[in-house]
Each structure stands twice: as structure tokens, then as C-alpha cells.
Amino acid sequence: MYEYKFVKIDLEGFWVATKKPKEDHHRIIEKYAKDGWRLVQIFAPSVSVRAGGVSDYFELIFEKEIK
């Protein structure tokens, strides 16, 4: 059996080409890996054309085996 952790990273910026994560996802992944978590997926929610085709955030999904 596994447990899961979801870490939301907001994007900042107004224009599509300039949106950037507010936090460094590399550091977050390394931090969780040191605690035994495994990165499973980076998820970006679907967006509408009116939103410019870009999400306002993405999520890092981690899993760890329950012992």
C-alpha cells in the first residue's frame, strides 16, 4: 500500500511566455526524495482557450510505500 502527497506550485506572471513557478521544483523534488518520497507525476490542470492555454499552477505528485 502507498500514501500520496500533492504539492501545488503556483505560477506567476501575466503573459503566457513569461509565466514561471513561484518555487523551484527541482529543490522540492530533492527535498521529498531525501524523505523517501518518489516523484510519480507532474500534473497541470486543463485550461480554457480564454485563459491563454496555460495553467495557473501545477502539482507534483509523490508516493511512498507504507510499511
C-alpha positions as CSV (number, residue, x, y, z in Angstrom):
1,M,0.0,0.0,0.0
2,Y,1.1,3.5,-0.7
3,E,0.5,7.0,0.6
4,Y,0.5,10.1,-1.6
5,K,1.4,13.7,-1.2
6,F,0.4,16.5,-3.5
7,V,2.5,19.7,-3.7
8,K,0.9,22.6,-5.5
9,I,3.2,25.1,-7.2
10,D,1.7,28.4,-8.4
11,L,2.8,30.1,-11.5
12,E,3.3,33.8,-11.6
13,G,3.3,36.2,-14.5
14,F,0.7,37.7,-16.7
15,W,1.8,36.7,-20.2
16,V,1.9,33.1,-21.3
17,A,5.5,33.2,-22.3
18,T,6.7,34.7,-19.0
19,K,4.8,32.5,-16.5
20,K,7.3,30.9,-14.1
21,P,6.9,28.8,-11.0
22,K,7.0,30.7,-7.7
23,E,9.1,27.9,-6.2
24,D,12.0,25.8,-7.6
25,H,10.5,22.4,-8.4
26,H,14.0,20.8,-8.5
27,R,14.6,21.7,-4.9
28,I,11.2,20.4,-3.8
29,I,11.7,17.1,-5.6
30,E,15.1,16.7,-4.0
31,K,13.7,17.5,-0.5
32,Y,10.9,14.9,-0.8
33,A,13.3,12.3,-2.2
34,K,15.5,12.6,0.9
35,D,12.5,11.8,3.0
36,G,11.8,8.6,1.0
37,W,9.1,10.0,-1.4
38,R,9.2,9.1,-5.1
39,L,8.0,11.5,-7.8
40,V,5.2,9.9,-9.7
41,Q,3.9,12.7,-11.9
42,I,3.8,16.4,-12.6
43,F,0.2,17.4,-13.2
44,A,-1.0,20.5,-14.9
45,P,-4.8,21.0,-14.9
46,S,-6.6,21.6,-18.2
47,V,-7.2,25.2,-19.2
48,S,-9.6,27.0,-21.4
49,V,-8.6,28.9,-24.5
50,R,-9.8,32.1,-22.8
51,A,-7.1,31.5,-20.2
52,G,-4.4,31.6,-22.9
53,G,-3.9,27.9,-22.8
54,V,-1.7,28.0,-19.7
55,S,-2.4,26.7,-16.2
56,D,-2.1,28.9,-13.1
57,Y,-0.4,26.1,-11.2
58,F,0.9,22.6,-11.4
59,E,1.2,19.8,-8.9
60,L,4.0,17.4,-8.0
61,I,2.6,14.0,-7.0
62,F,4.7,11.9,-4.7
63,E,4.2,8.4,-3.3
64,K,5.8,6.4,-0.5
65,E,5.2,2.8,0.5
66,I,3.5,2.4,3.8
67,K,5.5,0.0,6.0
